[in-house]
Amino acid sequence: MRKLLLVRHAQSQLTPGIAPSVWTLTNEGRTRAAQFASLLDEWQPAIIITSEEPKALATGEILGKALNVPVRPHPGLFEHRRPAFEMPFSEEEFVLKVEQLFDKPDELVFGEETGNEALERFESGIREVLEQTEGNVAVVSHGTVMALFVAKYNPVDVKAFWRSLAMPDLVILDAFDAKLLRGSMPST
């Protein structure tokens, strides 16, 4: 059975006033990504596809180098669009905003797209990746869009699932029907 290995990027550097889409990995994030490679290796990805955001691309490159697997960025796999001017939230406020996005997926709660728009874009990117590749595919992306995608095809509480994701983390799905085979892994 072909597997879709969704990987949440490693810890990124939160930089006030800078859009989250351009945040980079912290030193701890780089270390954890390198350690995480052994968990991903068990599933033998043939290729690693990443979001074009620096934190996901760097995570993918670290994993690809450790596993000797090609890495390729793909448009459409980025996180829910959140401009810099809206991001000086406290962590608690941020969690509430994301949970509102899950509760009201058709409404523009914050950022530049609704939850359903983000899901549609991400899902389209995943379908393109699966059509263009063979074997098990690892996709390094982001927590909110991953949670939306997993919840669409599986009976999970999207908010609890999102909160459970570590940085980095791995979710294993059947590539054919996106059924959850294995949920988020413990942090390394």
Helices and strands as residue ranges (DSSP letters): E 3-8, G 20-22, H 27-41, E 47-50, H 54-67, E 71-73, G 84-86, H 91-103, H 115-132, E 137-141, H 143-153, H 158-164, E 169-174, E 180-182
